[in-house]
Amino acid sequence: MKTKRAVEDEFTPGARLVEASLRRIIGYQLAQAAIVTSQIFGREVAEAHELRPVEFTVLTLVDENPGVSARALAGALGVTPPNIAMWLDRLESRGLVERERSHTDRRAQHIRVTAKGATLARKAGRAVLAGEEATLSSLSHAERAMLAELLHKVALCRQRD
């Protein structure tokens, strides 16, 4: 006999539709989980700190990789150099990052966060982690760590250019 929780787990959360055929499809489960994490990000970072997810990601990557190139950022995020340039322009116009021409290759730029950008990246990072911890409280700390590690392994399967 199934418990009430087991029966509830057989349906989609929003419309209570049966999803048995989709349960083992990782892409479907990732998409469903993304709904939850997007809501957390929206509440904790987008509204509170006026950062879009990609802006937060770029800002955090630059904070953790001082002097990174736009080409490396584009490769890390799987976007084109013109797209990363647009995001860097937005962050630079807000005083969050700065670009410096390379002394060895005049075509290249090194990107660094400003003090304001570093503060915002770290504050937003703490906020989203706290929001995830609160919202995902049905998962233990170990389960959240395992989930993050497994998702990282999935991301590592991405083809390199």
HELIX and SHEET records of a PDB file:
HELIX    1   1 LYS A    4  GLU A    8  1                                   5    
HELIX    2   2 ALA A   20  LEU A   22  5                                   3    
HELIX    3   3 ILE A   26  PHE A   41  1                                  16    
HELIX    4   4 GLY A   42  ALA A   46  3                                   5    
HELIX    5   5 GLU A   47  HIS A   49  1                                   3    
HELIX    6   6 PRO A   53  GLU A   64  1                                  12    
HELIX    7   7 ALA A   70  LEU A   77  1                                   8    
HELIX    8   8 PRO A   81  SER A   93  1                                  13    
HELIX    9   9 ALA A  115  THR A  135  1                                  21    
HELIX   10  10 HIS A  141  ALA A  155  1                                  15    
SHEET    1   A 2 VAL A  97  ARG A 101  0                                        
SHEET    2   A 2 GLN A 109  VAL A 113 -1                                        
END                                                                             
